């Protein structure tokens, strides 16, 4: 299935212009990072793709199908899974019940069909917490559950909004391993992040966004070779 193409996107919140001419291209079965500081426009970009924010102009193509302007429900049905930064789970449901809520029939083109057992294979920690309600999970456990529940919808494209924000280093390391497993399974992934080391460990390519504009597109090798660029847009180096 072809990847995602975002072209010349302009998104507003009310009268506030947030995204300016944002263009991204994510090849099928690749993992791409949208890197930037707080308030740069990362979340708005993902919400625009998912239909949670409506672009005023531009195009969003999934499998050469225009999805810009469609509802989040319709976009999810087309194979897009979205994991928000807030790690929204059902606090009164158990881990297993949270996963079952996200289950839907896999499209014919999906090779890997997710089940509760398959999620537990990816996140063994969740299996040990099978009967625990969401309110009593740690931040890292909630993030794994949120990703697992989204995978239960059998997406072909996974959007992750700052997946390791506020998590302990050990959990960050575990999520890096698990997302790399998803890469090997052939899932196309676009994630936003501020954590440079985590992003470099899993992304094939990187886009840097600043003040709602794309400032860099390329590899981490080229980015690391330009200390001035990293300092200017990421305040590192």
Residue, then its C-alpha position, 0 to 999 in steps of 0.5 A: x500500500x503506498x504511503x502518505x503524502x501531505x502537500x502544502x498544508x495550512x491549518x488554523x485554530x480559529x483565526x490563528x494560523x498554525x501550519x504554513x505550507x507543510x509538506x511531508x512524504x512517508x514511503x510505505x513501510x518506512x518510519x519517519x520522525x517529525x521533530x521539533x520543540x514544544x509549540x512547533x506544530x507537531x501535534x497539529x500536523x498529526x491531528x490534521x492528517x487524522x481529521x481532528x483538525x481541518x486544514x484550510x488548504x492543501x492535500x493529504x493523500x493516503x494510497x493516492x486517495x484524498x483524505x483531507x476533510x474526511x472525519x476521523x472515523x472515516x480516516x480510521x476505517x481507511x487504515x490510519x491509527x492515531x495514538x495521542x500524546x495524552x495516552x487516553x485510555x478507559x480508566x475503569x476498564x481492565x487492560x484486556x477490555x481496553x484492548x478489546x474496545x479497539x478491535x475491528x476487522x482487518x482490511x484485506x491488505x493487512x498481513x499482520x492481524x492483531x489480537x490481544x495475544x499478539x499485543x501481549x507478545x509485543x508488550x509482555x508487561x501488559x499480559x502480566x497486567x491483564x486484569x488491572x484497570x487502566x487507572x492503576x497503570x503507570x505512565x509507561x504502561x498506559x502508553x503501551x496500552x494506548x499503542x496496543x489498543x490502536x494496533x487492535x484496529x489493524x492500521x496500515x499507517x500508525x501516527x504516534x504523538x510524542x510517544x516517550x514524553x515524560x517516560x522513564x529512560x528504561x521505558x523509553x528504551x523498551x518502546x524503542x525496541x517495540x517500535x522497531x519490531x513494528x517496523x520489521x513487521x512492515x507497518x508505516x509509522x509517522x511519529x512526532x517527538x522531541x527526544x533526539x536519541x529515541x528518534x534517531x534509534x528508530x526513524x529512517x528519515x526526519x523532518x524538523x518543524x519550527x513555527x508551523x513550517x518544515x525547516x529540514x528534511x533528510x537523514x539523521x546522518x546529514x542532520x548530525x553533520x550540521x551542528x548549527x541546524x540542530x542548535x537553531x531548531x532543536x536547541x542541542x549541539 
